Amino acid sequence: MITVFGATGTTGAPLVDTLLAKGATVRAVTSGPAKVGALKAKGCEAVAADFTDPAALAQACDGADKIYLVTPAHLDMRHWKANVIEAAKAAGVRHVVLATGLGASPKAGLTFGKWHSETQELLKQSGLDWTFVQPTYFMQNLLWQAVNIAKDAVYYDDLGGPVAWIDARDIADVAAEALTGAGHAGKGYGLTGPEALTGEDVATVLSEVTGRAITCAPLSPDDAKAAMVAGGMQDEVAAAMVELASIAPKGYLAGIETTVSDVLGRPARRFRDFVAEHRDAFVE
Ligand SMILES: NC(=O)c1ccc[n+]([C@@H]2O[C@H](COP(=O)([O-])OP(=O)(O)OC[C@H]3O[C@@H](n4cnc5c(N)ncnc54)[C@H](OP(=O)(O)O)[C@@H]3O)[C@@H](O)[C@H]2O)c1
C-alpha cells in the first residue's frame, strides 16, 4: 500500500490518479474530513489526518509500505514533515518519496533550499529508503493569475528572467514511478520542463493560444510579495518566494534537467500544451 499525503494538492491529486491507473493500492490523506468522500470516489482508501496530529499520522501510515510526502509551502513545513517521517518509521514504512525543490541541498544559499534540505537530511538519517523529487517552478502557478489574465489581458511577470517551468503532473508521474518501480531509492531527481521561458515568452504563448493580445508587465518584488500575502501566504514564505524569483534574471532558473524523460521514457510536458489545456481559464 502507498500512502499519499497532500492527496488533494497540486502534485498529490494527479499522483493518486496515476498510481490508481497503474493498479497500485492507495491511501489518500487530506486534513479535511469533508474531502474524504471525494477521494474515496476515485477508488482508493482515504483518511483525514492533520500534519500536527501524531495519532492520525500513525493511522495514515499504518500498513503502508511506501509514502509520498508533500506539504504546502508553510513556515511549519519542516515540523510537519518531521512528524510524518517519525510516524512512517514507527509504522514500518520502507520508502519515502519526498517532494522538495530544485537546488535543495546542505550547500543551498536560498531560504527554500535550506528549509527543504533540512527535511531531506532528516529523512536520510531516518534509515528509511528515500527519493527526493526536486522540481522547479510549477506551470500550475500560472493559474493563480488566470482571472487577471482573462480580465485585463496582462501577464504580471514576478520572475524577471527565463524559467524552466514544469507541469506538476510530470512531478506526479516521476513520483509514481519512484513509488512503483525499482532503482529509485537514494536518488535526488531535479525536475524541470523542456524549455526555459521569459515573461515575454509566457505572454506570447498566452496570446497565441487565446487569440487575444496579452502583454507582459513586470511585477516588482515588493508588489509580488504583497500579492502573495494578500492571497493568504505567510509573510516569511512570500519573502522566500520573492528571494527565489530574484535569481531568475541571472538565468539560474533556466537550466534544463532531462530527468522527466530519463525516468519516464517520454518528454516532459510543454508549457504551450498546458496553456492550451487551460485556455478557458485565460479568456473571459
Ligand atoms: N509551486 C511551485 O512552483 C513549487 C516549486 C518548487 C517546489 N515547490 C514545493 O512543493 C510543495 C508544494 O507542493 P504541492 O503544490 O503539491 O502542495 P499543495 O497543493 O500546496 O498542498 C498539498 C496539500 O497539503 C494539504 N494540507 C494542507 N495543510 C495540511 C495539514 N495541516 N495537514 C495535512 N494536510 C494538509 C492540503 O490538502 P487538504 O486541504 O485536503 O488537507 C493540500 O492540498 C512545497 O513544499 C513547495 O515548496 C513548489
The ligand as an ORCA input file, in Angstrom:
! r2SCAN-3c Opt
* xyz 0 1
  N       4.636     25.868     -6.567
  C       5.870     25.811     -7.025
  O       6.222     26.403     -8.048
  C       6.895     24.970     -6.311
  C       8.160     24.829     -6.883
  C       9.111     24.017     -6.259
  C       8.791     23.374     -5.067
  N       7.561     23.554     -4.522
  C       7.260     22.874     -3.253
  O       6.183     21.973     -3.463
  C       5.447     21.858     -2.248
  C       4.003     22.089     -2.548
  O       3.525     21.005     -3.347
  P       2.003     20.932     -3.784
  O       1.731     22.167     -4.599
  O       1.724     19.612     -4.364
  O       1.279     21.078     -2.389
  P      -0.069     21.880     -2.095
  O      -1.043     21.602     -3.184
  O       0.267     23.292     -1.746
  O      -0.529     21.213     -0.735
  C      -0.706     19.814     -0.624
  C      -1.871     19.509      0.289
  O      -1.495     19.606      1.656
  C      -2.711     19.507      2.387
  N      -2.589     20.138      3.701
  C      -2.562     21.468      3.973
  N      -2.449     21.662      5.299
  C      -2.431     20.426      5.865
  C      -2.322     19.979      7.193
  N      -2.216     20.830      8.216
  N      -2.329     18.637      7.423
  C      -2.433     17.754      6.396
  N      -2.523     18.132      5.093
  C      -2.523     19.460      4.849
  C      -3.774     20.208      1.535
  O      -4.853     19.342      1.326
  P      -6.132     19.302      2.285
  O      -6.697     20.699      2.346
  O      -7.011     18.326      1.562
  O      -5.656     18.803      3.602
  C      -3.066     20.406      0.186
  O      -3.871     20.007     -0.896
  C       6.037     22.851     -1.260
  O       6.943     22.183     -0.419
  C       6.791     23.812     -2.154
  O       7.874     24.423     -1.500
  C       6.600     24.316     -5.109
*
